[in-house]
Amino acid sequence: MAVQALSQAALPLLLLLSSLTFLDAASISKRAIPAGWAYQGCFVDNVNGRILGNTQPASQTLTHESCIAACIRAGFRGAGMEYANECFCGNSIINGGKLAAADTECNCGDVTDIAAAGATIRPESECATTCSGDPNYVCGGGNRLSYYTWTGASLTNWAKPTGNAAGSYNYLIGGVVIPLMAQHGVNGKITFVEKYGTGPPNSTGSYELDVTQVNNLARAWRPLHVKTDVFCSAGLILPDKVGRQINVGGWSGDSTFGVRLYWPDGSPGVPGVRDWQENKNEVALQAGRWYPSAMIMSNGSILVVGGENGSNGAPVPSIEVLPKPAGGSTLLTQDWLLRTDPYNLYPFLAVMPSGGIFVQYYNEARILDPVTFATIKLLPNVPGSVIYPTASGRTYPFQGTAVLFPQRPPYASADFTVLICGGSNPGPAIALDNCVTIQPDTANPQWVIERMPSRRVMPCISALPDGTYLILNGAKQGTAGFGLATQPNLNAILYDPSKPVNSRYSILANTIVSRLYHSESILLPDGRVLVSGSDPQDGVNPQEYRVETFSPPYLLSGAARPSFTITNKDWSYGQNVAITITAGNAANIRVSLLGAESSTHGNSMGQRTIFPAVSCAGNTCTITAPPNNRVCPPGWFQVFVLDGGTPSVSTWVRIGGDPAKLGNWPNTPTFSLPGL
């Protein structure tokens, strides 16, 4: 593995080595060191046991590069070689020196942490053994380790803007609901649903918020009604012509089979009259599910994945498709869901430009065939933290958060990138301090780690119209669930994928409101992010009714907003769509499309960011819609026009129609149908 590739992997590795063949003292002073690495000294090993606790398969052609590469793949920051063909990995000096008081004190790889551990530097003459696979390198000695560290570009190059450049949290309105899910309706309003028994006894289980009416509490909130408990269900906005919202699964009994539909009506300032519709006897899931995920497939059908059989029940290791096709069950058992239960709940799902379905669950990931749902590609395991590299997970109950990088023409499959941030682990439940990315359609996909400014479990992430991502909410310690997390993380972080690896984070403003289990974030049409919820039930932090907004820096720069008008709001793939720029510099215009999403448990179901091709002549601009249903599954998108980095207010459009004819489903007495 090339040194350049190691630096791109964003791991501040330490190299601890020993071997058998010896060099004389003169050769020691001339030892070859790979570019970007610095020798730190000769350290004692194996006095009280091996320093590095993970053993890799022995190799007769072992080199520095091959051992380091193996440890990177396994998620470790330490690598060591000895006895010519043995490679060991680890995250800290665990024997052979005085340990830190606790694992959480060690960032495991930083020079200061190794020194603080009390490891002893020995004379250079004691590290004179050559490496079996490369005689140009010294690999320690008998019970002696040669210690190297990375001295290249900083791996924690975080921006720290101040003032308006740091964005701001603002109180929006006092709530009437403690939501576990937030969905942005195509009617311009926010739908919340809550766990039964969370709010006051007279709670209706769901409410709709009109953000334009926040100065009038009675007009801002409209009660909606659900019949069964939506606790830890899944949600989507459908690609039918009215953008109905669907909610599936739930906590126990009939609710786990629940299929609930809401046709959003009204408009900002104008109350709607419709409500949730549900009837288990007419339409239901084929398997009861608690903590499932859902996704609109490229053919417009609804894929429902995983879950458990009610509260802490047996796993439901299957997937199913809605609407249920005529002729029988679509339940398909997936062994990987059974094997990784209970750590795979609310898996992250995405349609890939190549046509496959990306799935990330616990610490694993794979690509499924969109027709048979067989696995067509296994991806490397997801690395965890420097303290718990392999057992750490990214999905509930370890709950990180995930999004897709922006997609741009020519929409190459190899450019498709998944970003996952935060998580935790069994046992010590130390929240993860990193984000990971992967391009699953490349020939040899590998995860790239980028350390975050702070640890975070139960985070939320919101895609912003300028192609950046806002990470917020969560805790620094614990796992998802009631009373299982401490140390609320009050800081917001901006992640910018256009910047180099290790330089993508900006540390933004803080809030005073703890947002823990059952918190959400969702993008508003004006470019702010609505932040809601928190139901920790920990006796310390309150159940949270307050609703906030976060104003990203682009809204506080003082730059004037662009504006536009559009007539065509129902796009076909590849269609050229005209818009008129009514404010802003058309020569400087970009357009972004942000998918309608449901935010719950760090999972933004439906999230997708696309920057389509756009050209302008005068004030008339032409947008070329995405080319197909793999780049852009059918659905509703917010269209933003950007002048530089400043976004307009968005307009909703539908792309790709309703190929699964969801507008005619379910054709039963209880449900209202918008048609095709």
SULTA-V841150 format. One record per helix or strand. SS is the DSSP state (alpha for helix, beta for strand). FROM is the first residue (numbers start at 1). TO is the last residue. If there is no record, write none. Layout:
SS	FROM	TO
SS	FROM	TO
This chain:
alpha	3	8
beta	14	17
beta	21	22
alpha	25	28
beta	37	44
beta	54	55
alpha	64	73
beta	78	82
beta	86	90
alpha	103	105
alpha	111	116
beta	121	122
alpha	124	126
beta	129	131
beta	134	138
beta	141	141
beta	144	150
beta	159	159
alpha	163	166
beta	168	173
beta	181	184
beta	190	193
beta	205	209
alpha	211	213
alpha	217	220
beta	221	225
beta	234	237
beta	245	248
alpha	253	257
beta	259	262
beta	267	267
beta	270	270
beta	277	277
beta	290	290
beta	293	296
beta	302	305
beta	308	308
beta	315	315
beta	318	322
beta	332	333
alpha	335	340
beta	345	345
beta	348	351
beta	357	361
beta	364	368
beta	375	378
beta	393	393
beta	396	396
beta	401	404
beta	407	408
alpha	413	415
beta	418	421
beta	424	424
beta	430	430
beta	434	438
beta	448	451
beta	457	457
beta	460	463
beta	468	472
beta	475	478
beta	485	488
beta	491	496
beta	505	510
beta	519	523
beta	529	533
beta	547	551
alpha	553	555
beta	563	566
beta	570	571
beta	576	583
alpha	586	588
beta	589	595
beta	598	600
beta	603	605
beta	609	611
beta	613	617
beta	620	624
beta	635	643
beta	646	647
beta	651	655
alpha	662	664
